[in-house]
Amino acid sequence: MGMPRNLVFVRHGESEANILQQAEKRGETLDLPPELRDRPDWMQRLTPHGVEQAKLAGAWISENIGDLDETFEARYYSSFIRARETAAHLGGAALQWRKHSMLHERDWGHFGTTPRSEQAEKFPRTTQLKQDAPLYARMDGGEALADSVTLRVRDFRDTAKRKWDNKNLIAVTHGDTIGVVRYVFEDMLPETWHDVSNDPTQRIGNCAILWYTRVNPEDSNDIRPYIGWRRMVQPDDLENSPFEGKWQSLPDDRFMSGEELLETVENVPRLFPNTIGEG
């Protein structure tokens, strides 16, 4: 089993819930229907702006990767409503997609349905862990990225390897899921992922495109047996795309020597006095 030749992930467009979340981050109160918070996460709709983002992303993909119908042998969507809407507007009404049950968004549990202004008071430990160890923090009643979401991404990766070797695949999914895609596909250490997730220049915005390829962008005859390059694009804000929207090469060999492992360990200080355990 190999990997797809091109593997493209697209985050859904701006949702109505995104508007609420962004307002809460700014400390603003918007006059929005109360049902917006109470509605299950999977049912959240796109905003009109989100629809336009999806159309723009579809146009960028068609121009820079290929026609969604002719180029991509596999087209998948998350079962959540906002992902379905995005997929529909990416490729138009006639294009056919298939559901993959492992692509849905992280479950934020009770923590996620609590107003941001109340989270620290109601869930102090979770709030602290979300800050200090976001990869491993389990949302109360929900998921941790490092276990449940990682397993789902690996399941999708196995589907891609088993069914779409040397083909082109596109998948519409969610921001946290794409973050874990990077963790899994780029074989990151937890501290690397933490730095990446806190880097505003690598933010996965609405309808951001994450494109992996086995084909050398500078030499189409150089096709690797593994994913060797990554490109990240924000179609509605191209100038602020991560890494200026340019291709980034991924390491060929992801093994580490004992010496290299110890170098990473030394980045975390011991907390016990040196005398403990010396006899």
N, C-alpha and C positions, 0 to 999 in steps of 0.2 A: 504494500500500500504506500502511495506517495502523498503529495499534497496538491491542491489546486494550483494551477499556474498563476492565477490572480485570485486573491481573496479580499473582498471589499466589504467593510462594515460601515453602515450609515446609522447615525443616531436619529431618532425621530425628530420631527419639527417641534417648534415651540408649542407647548400644551397650555391649557387653561390653568392647570396646577402649577406650571412653571411661573406664571404671572404671580400667583399667590406666594410662592416660595421666594421669588426675587424681592417682592415687596416686604416680606417679613425680614429678609436679610438687611434691608435698608431701614428697618424699623418703622415702616409705613403701614397704615391701615387703609385698605381699599374697600370700596362699597361693592362687594361681590356677593353672589347668592350663597347663603350658608350651606347649601347642598354641595358646593364645590369641595369643601373639606370633608364632608361626610361620605361623598361618593367613593366607592372602592377604587383603588389606584388603577386597576386594569381598565376602568371605564372612562378615564379622563380623555377628553377630546382635544384635537388641535385647535389653536386659534386661527383666525384668517391669515395672520402673519406666518404661522407655522405651515399652512398650506402653501404659501408662496415660497417659503424656504425649501420645501420638498420639491417643488417644481424647478427651482433654481438648481438644487443639487442634482436632480435628474438630468438637466441640461448640461451641467458640468461633466457628469459621468459620460453622457453620450458623446460629448466633444473630446474628452481627454482619455477615456478608456475604450468606449465603444457602445454601440446601440444596445440598450438593455435587453432587447428581444434576441438579436442576432449574436451578441458577444457572450452573454452569460447563459451557460447551460443550466445553472442552478440559481434560483431566486427564492430566498427564504424570508419570512417575517416572524417577529414576535407576535404572540396571540393578543397582546394588549391593543386596545382600540387605537391609541395614538400611533402605534407602529403600523397597524393596518392602513390607517389613513395616509401615513407617509409613503408606504409602499405603493398605494394606489396612485398617488400624485407624482411619484418618482417616474413611473413608466407609462402612465395613462390607463384608461379604462379597460382596454382590451388585453393588456399584458397579464400573464398568469403567474401566480406565486404559490408557494407551498409553505405551510406552517411548520415551524420547529418548536416543540414545547420547551426546549431548554434555553430559548433566547429571551425569555421575559425578564423584566426588571427585578432588581433586588427587592425582597420583602422587608419594608422598614418597620413593620409591626406597630405596636402602640406608640413607640417613639415617633414614628413618622406622621401619625395622625394627630399628634399633639402640637399646638401652636409653638413656633420656635421660641417665643418669649417665655414659655412655660417649661420647656424641655429640661433646662438645667436644674430647676427646682424639683420637678417630678422624677427625673432620671439622672441624678448627679453623677453616679458612677459611669453610666453609659456615655454621658456627655463628655466626661474626662477621657474615657477610652477612645471615643470617636476622634478626639483631638490628638491623643498620644500614639494610638495604635489603630488607625482606621481600617487597616486590612483585616485585623483580627477582632475588632469590636463587634459583638453581636447585638443587634437592635432588640430591645425588649419585645418579645413576641415575634421577632423577625429573623433575618439571616445575617451571618457574617460573610464578608466577601471571601475570606480565605478558605472557607469550607464549602458551603452549599453552592455559592455562585461559581467558585472555581471548578467544582465537580460538573456543574452544568456546562460551563465553557469547554471543559475537556470532552464532555460528551458530544458537543457540537463539533469540536475539532476531529473527533473520531469519525463522525458522519462525513465530514469534508474529506478525510483521508480515504475512507472506505469506498465512498460512492463517486467522488469527483476528482480522482487523480488526474492531474494535467489538464483539468477543465477550468472554467472561470465561474466563480461563485460570488454572489452578493447577498448580504443579509441586513435587514433593518431591525435594529435592536435599541438598546438604551444606554445612557451615559455610564452608569456604574458597571454594567455588563461589558461595555467596551473597555473600561478601565481594567477589568479583570482579563479581558482578551489580551491586552498588552502584557499583563503580568505573566500569563501562561505562554503566549506565543513568543514573547521575547525573553522568556526564561529569567525573569528579574529576581533579584534578592529582595526581601521585604523592605529593606532600607532604601533600595533603589526605587521601588514602586512608591514608597512614601514621599521621596523627593520629587518624583515625577507628578504625583497626584497633587502636590502642593505648589507646583510650578505653574503660575498663571499663563505662561507662554505656551504650555502644552494642554490647555483646557480643552475638553471635548464639548464644544457648544452644540446647540440644536442643529441638526442636519450636518454635523461635521462628518467628514469622510476619512476613514482609516483604511489605507490600501496597502496590502502586502503582495509581494510578487517574488517569483523564482527567476524572473527574467531580468538580467542586468540592464538597467535603464540606459546605459551607455553602449551596450553591445547586445543586440537582440539575439545573436547566435550563442550567447553565454547564458545557458539555462541551467540553474543549479537544481540538485535533487531536493533541496530544502528552501524554505523562505529566506531570502537573503537581503531584501530591501523593504523599507517602509516609507510611506508618504502620508502626511496628514494635511487635509485641506478644509478650510471653512468657506464654502462657496459664496455665502452672503457677506463675507468680509475677508477677501483673499489676501489683502495686505497683512493681515494679522494672523494668518495661518501659522501653526507651529512650524518652526524651522523654515519660515518663509515659504511653506508649501513645497519645499524641495525634498528630493529623495535622500534618505539616510540609510547607510549600509548597516546591517546587523552582523554581529560577530559570527565567524564561521565555526569556531570551536568554543563551546561554552563550558568546557571542563575547567576546573581550578586545581592548582597544585596545593599541597599542604601549606606551603609558604604563603600563597595567595589567600588561602582560607584564614590563616592567622592574621594577616594584614586586615582582613575585614573584621575579625573578632576584636582587634585592638581599638577599633573605633568605638567600642562600648566599654566604659571603664568598669573595673571591679569595684564593688561596694564594700566588701569585707576588708578589714585591715590585713596587711600582708602576713602578719604573724599567725593568723588563724590557720590551723591545719598543718603547722610545721612541727608537730610533735609535742 
